[in-house]
Amino acid sequence: MRVAIAHDWLMQFAGSERCVSELLKLFPRARLLTTLMRPEGLPPELRVASPSFLQHVPGAVDHHEWMLPAMPLAWRLRRLPPDLDLVVSSSHACAKAIRTAEGIPHLCYCHTPMRYAWAFDDERERFPAPLRGAARVGMSAFRRWDRAAAANVTLFVANSSAVAGRIDRAYSRSARVVYPPVDTDFYCPAPRERSHFVYVGRLTGYKRPEVVVRAFAGLPYRLTVVGDGPLRGRLEELATPNVSFRGAVPRGDLRELYRTSTAMVFPVNEDFGIAMAEAQACGTPVIGLAEGGALDIVEPGRTGWLIERQGVDEVRAALRRAADEMLDPAYIAERAQRFSAARFRHEIAEIVTALRNGADESDFT
């Protein structure tokens, strides 16, 4: 097939970029386009991406959020061959706005409608404080543009039920749910003594890591914090001695941390939450928030526990329950297979086949 894949930006190899890697396994000769990229942080298959003119703007790579006002233009200026069989956008911002010729199916794998526009308060710290007021006003215009850009999409595929709901509210469009790929061959169980809890995620405002750190004060359990971000210094100051910080760790070390954890503590409203699925693939239960992707990942009382709000008392109660209540690691790992990379490729391939055979959005709802 003659395929083009569009992804917002390629700055690191995280969850959305892993989706692109799996798409390239399905379409190994696809043309990969993006707005900005940092090649040194990417695997070989993503380094071949073609960036936009923004790549040559001084400072753009280091501060890609500042380039958001120009990204609609960057995608509008991209020209695709008229003889393509399929366009796939991997979008959490503007990539779905890539222009396609009439009659070419456009499948959008949507990680979420653009958080900058639709959940600005969660993302405001990404912008310098003097610019936040102007950014807030600009995002209202971005929402109108984003809604119009959604008309370019033949079919939306969401990475979770929560994101499918956001797509409906933002664009008045239905979406098929296909969970993002997790390397369940690598993240797998092994007999280990479970001696601590683990938090894995960027240490930033909306993830509320301070709630988790504070919850361990006065408890007889240990917490290992994996990840970095602007809040790390503050968190280290308020942490009690039973909390340790590891920063970013190699994936082999991360797997071992999952395997030796009583539970992963992640009371965060995520789009999906790949770290939660990775932990479960290792047979480790998850303490999650009863919102967002955790609703698809955590089966209460079987593969983890859900709390109703991001409060210290709620997290403490869940920690005590996790320490006392043993869930079946084999069952947890088995259920995590529904997040495997092979399953992701299979479901996307089925959708693509249906689109090529003339299916439209109504055939998937």
C-alpha positions in Angstrom: 0.0 0.0 0.0 1.0 3.6 -0.6 0.7 5.2 2.8 1.6 8.4 4.5 1.8 8.7 8.3 1.6 12.1 10.0 2.7 12.6 13.7 2.6 15.9 15.6 6.2 16.0 16.6 9.0 13.6 17.4 10.9 14.8 20.5 11.2 11.6 22.5 10.2 8.0 22.3 7.2 7.8 24.5 3.7 6.3 24.2 2.4 8.1 21.1 5.8 7.5 19.3 5.5 3.8 20.1 2.2 3.8 18.2 4.0 5.2 15.2 6.6 2.5 15.4 3.9 -0.1 15.3 2.2 1.6 12.4 5.5 1.4 10.5 5.6 -2.3 11.1 2.3 -2.5 9.4 3.3 -0.1 6.6 7.2 -0.3 6.4 7.4 1.8 3.3 5.2 4.5 4.5 6.3 8.1 4.2 6.5 9.6 7.7 5.9 13.3 8.2 6.1 15.5 11.3 6.5 19.2 12.2 9.6 19.0 14.5 11.9 16.3 15.6 15.0 15.6 17.7 16.6 12.6 15.9 19.1 11.7 18.6 16.3 10.6 20.9 14.5 8.4 18.4 14.9 4.8 17.2 16.1 4.3 13.6 12.7 3.8 12.1 11.5 7.3 13.3 14.7 9.2 12.3 13.7 9.0 8.6 10.7 11.4 9.3 10.4 14.5 7.2 10.0 17.6 9.3 8.3 20.8 8.3 9.8 24.3 7.8 9.5 24.8 11.6 12.6 22.5 12.1 14.7 25.4 10.8 13.3 28.1 13.1 15.8 28.9 15.9 14.8 27.5 19.2 11.8 25.6 17.8 13.1 22.1 18.6 13.9 23.0 22.2 10.6 24.8 22.7 8.1 23.0 20.4 5.1 24.2 22.5 5.9 27.8 21.4 5.4 26.7 17.8 1.8 25.7 18.2 0.4 28.8 16.5 2.4 28.0 13.4 1.6 24.3 13.3 -1.7 24.5 11.4 0.2 26.4 8.7 3.0 23.8 8.8 0.5 21.0 8.1 -1.4 23.0 5.5 1.8 23.5 3.5 2.6 19.8 3.4 1.8 18.2 0.0 1.0 14.5 -0.4 1.0 12.5 -3.6 -2.4 12.2 -5.1 -2.1 8.4 -5.6 -1.9 7.4 -2.0 -4.1 4.5 -0.8 -4.2 5.7 2.8 -3.3 8.5 5.2 -2.9 7.8 8.9 -2.5 10.6 11.4 -1.2 9.9 14.9 -2.6 13.0 16.6 -2.7 14.6 20.0 -2.4 18.2 18.6 -2.6 19.2 14.9 -1.4 16.2 12.8 -5.0 15.3 11.8 -5.0 18.6 9.8 -2.8 17.1 7.1 -4.3 17.7 3.7 -5.4 14.7 1.7 -6.7 14.4 -1.8 -10.4 13.7 -2.3 -11.2 10.0 -2.1 -8.2 9.0 0.0 -9.2 7.5 3.4 -7.8 9.3 6.4 -7.6 7.3 9.6 -6.8 9.3 12.7 -5.4 7.5 15.7 -6.3 10.1 18.3 -4.4 10.1 21.5 -6.7 12.9 22.7 -8.1 16.1 21.3 -5.5 18.7 21.7 -5.0 19.2 25.5 -3.5 22.7 25.0 -6.9 23.8 23.5 -9.4 21.6 25.3 -7.8 21.3 28.8 -5.6 24.4 29.0 -5.6 24.5 32.8 -3.9 21.1 32.9 -1.2 22.3 30.4 -0.6 25.9 31.3 2.7 25.3 33.1 4.2 24.2 29.7 4.0 27.9 28.7 6.2 30.6 30.2 4.2 32.5 32.8 4.2 35.9 30.9 2.6 34.2 27.9 -0.1 32.1 29.7 -2.8 34.8 29.4 -2.3 35.3 25.7 -2.1 31.5 25.3 -5.4 31.0 27.0 -7.1 33.5 24.6 -5.4 31.9 21.6 -6.6 28.4 22.6 -10.2 29.4 22.2 -9.4 30.2 18.5 -7.5 26.9 18.3 -10.6 25.0 19.4 -12.6 26.4 16.5 -9.8 25.5 14.1 -9.4 22.1 15.6 -13.1 21.3 15.3 -13.0 22.3 11.6 -9.8 20.2 11.0 -11.6 17.1 12.3 -13.8 17.2 9.2 -10.7 16.0 7.2 -10.8 12.7 9.0 -12.7 9.7 7.6 -12.5 7.7 10.8 -11.4 8.4 14.3 -9.8 5.7 16.4 -9.4 6.5 20.1 -6.8 5.0 22.4 -9.4 4.6 25.3 -13.1 4.9 26.0 -12.4 8.2 27.8 -10.8 9.7 24.7 -13.6 8.4 22.5 -15.9 10.5 24.8 -13.7 13.5 24.4 -13.8 13.1 20.6 -17.6 13.0 20.7 -17.7 16.2 22.8 -15.1 18.1 20.9 -15.9 17.1 17.3 -19.3 15.4 17.5 -17.7 12.3 15.9 -17.8 8.7 16.9 -14.6 6.8 17.4 -13.6 3.1 17.5 -11.4 2.2 20.5 -8.1 0.5 19.9 -5.8 0.3 22.9 -2.2 1.5 22.3 0.6 -1.1 22.0 2.4 -2.4 25.1 5.5 -4.6 24.8 3.9 -7.5 26.7 6.7 -9.8 25.5 9.2 -7.7 27.5 7.0 -6.6 30.4 6.1 -10.0 31.8 5.9 -11.6 35.2 8.7 -13.3 37.1 8.8 -14.6 40.7 10.0 -11.8 42.9 9.4 -10.6 46.5 7.2 -7.6 46.4 8.6 -5.1 48.8 7.6 -1.5 47.8 5.1 0.5 45.8 6.1 2.4 42.6 5.0 5.5 40.9 6.0 5.9 37.2 5.3 9.2 35.4 6.4 12.7 34.5 6.6 14.8 37.6 4.4 17.6 36.4 1.3 19.4 37.7 -1.7 17.6 36.3 -0.4 14.2 37.3 -0.5 15.3 40.9 2.6 13.3 42.1 2.7 15.3 45.3 -0.6 13.6 46.4 1.2 10.2 46.1 4.3 11.4 47.9 2.3 12.9 50.8 0.3 9.8 51.2 3.3 7.8 52.3 4.0 10.1 55.3 3.6 8.1 58.4 2.9 4.8 56.6 5.2 1.7 57.0 5.5 1.2 53.2 8.2 2.3 50.8 7.6 4.2 47.6 9.9 4.3 44.6 9.3 7.3 42.3 10.4 6.8 38.6 10.4 9.8 36.3 11.5 13.4 36.1 10.0 16.7 35.6 9.7 20.3 36.9 8.3 19.2 40.3 11.1 16.9 41.3 12.9 19.3 43.5 9.8 20.3 45.4 8.8 16.6 45.8 12.1 15.7 47.2 11.8 18.4 49.8 8.4 17.3 51.1 9.1 13.5 50.9 9.6 11.4 54.0 12.5 8.9 54.3 10.4 6.0 53.0 10.2 7.7 49.5 13.1 7.4 47.1 13.5 9.1 43.6 15.1 7.2 40.8 14.6 9.6 37.9 14.5 8.1 34.4 15.6 4.4 34.4 16.5 1.9 31.7 13.5 -0.3 30.7 15.2 -3.4 32.2 15.4 -1.6 35.6 11.8 -0.4 35.2 10.6 -4.0 34.5 12.3 -5.1 37.7 10.7 -2.3 39.7 7.3 -3.4 38.4 8.0 -7.0 39.3 9.0 -6.2 42.8 6.2 -3.8 43.6 3.1 -4.5 45.7 1.2 -2.1 43.4 1.8 0.7 41.0 0.3 3.9 42.5 -1.0 6.2 39.7 -4.1 8.2 40.6 -4.0 10.3 37.4 -6.6 11.1 34.8 -4.6 9.9 31.8 -5.7 9.6 28.1 -4.7 5.9 28.4 -1.8 5.3 30.7 0.7 2.9 29.2 2.7 2.6 32.4 -0.3 1.1 34.1 -0.7 -1.5 31.4 3.1 -2.3 31.6 2.8 -2.8 35.3 -0.1 -5.2 34.9 1.8 -7.1 32.2 4.3 -7.8 34.9 1.5 -9.1 37.1 1.4 -6.0 39.3 -1.9 -4.4 40.3 -2.6 -0.7 39.9 -4.1 1.9 42.2 -5.7 4.2 39.7 -8.2 7.1 39.5 -11.7 6.3 38.4 -11.4 8.5 35.4 -9.7 8.5 32.0 -7.8 5.5 30.7 -7.7 3.7 34.1 -11.4 2.8 33.6 -10.3 0.6 30.7 -7.3 -0.8 32.4 -8.2 -1.5 36.0 -10.8 -4.1 37.0 -11.5 -3.2 40.6 -10.7 -6.1 43.0 -9.2 -8.2 40.1 -6.3 -6.2 38.5 -6.2 -3.3 41.0 -8.2 -0.7 42.7 -9.8 2.6 41.7 -10.2 5.7 43.9 -12.8 8.4 43.3 -10.7 11.5 43.8 -7.0 12.6 43.9 -6.8 13.0 47.7 -4.2 12.0 50.2 -6.7 10.1 52.4 -8.1 8.2 49.4 -4.6 7.1 48.3 -3.7 6.1 51.8 -6.8 3.9 52.1 -6.0 2.3 48.8 -2.4 1.6 49.9 -3.5 -0.1 53.1 -6.0 -2.2 51.1 -3.3 -3.2 48.5 -0.9 -4.2 51.3 -3.5 -6.5 52.9 -5.3 -7.8 49.8 -3.4 -10.2 47.5 -4.6 -10.2 43.9 -3.6 -13.0 41.4 -0.5 -11.9 39.4 -1.2 -14.5 36.7 -4.7 -13.2 36.1 -3.4 -9.6 36.0 -0.7 -10.5 33.4 -3.2 -12.5 31.4 -5.7 -9.6 31.2 -2.8 -7.3 30.1 -2.5 -9.2 26.9 -5.4 -7.2 25.5 -2.9 -4.3 25.3 -0.2 -6.2 23.3 1.5 -4.7 20.3 0.4 -7.7 18.1 -3.2 -7.0 19.0 -2.8 -3.3 18.2 -1.4 -4.1 14.7 -4.1 -6.7 14.1 -7.0 -4.3 15.0 -5.6 -1.4 12.9 -5.1 -3.7 9.9 -8.7 -4.9 10.2 -9.9 -1.2 10.2 -7.7 -0.3 7.2 -9.0 -3.2 5.2 -12.6 -2.1 6.0 -11.8 1.5 4.9 -10.3 0.3 1.7 -13.4 -1.7 1.0 -15.6 1.4 1.3 -16.6 1.4 5.0 -17.3 4.7 6.7 -17.7 5.9 10.3 -21.2 4.5 10.6 -19.9 1.0 10.0 -17.7 1.1 13.1 -20.3 2.3 15.6 
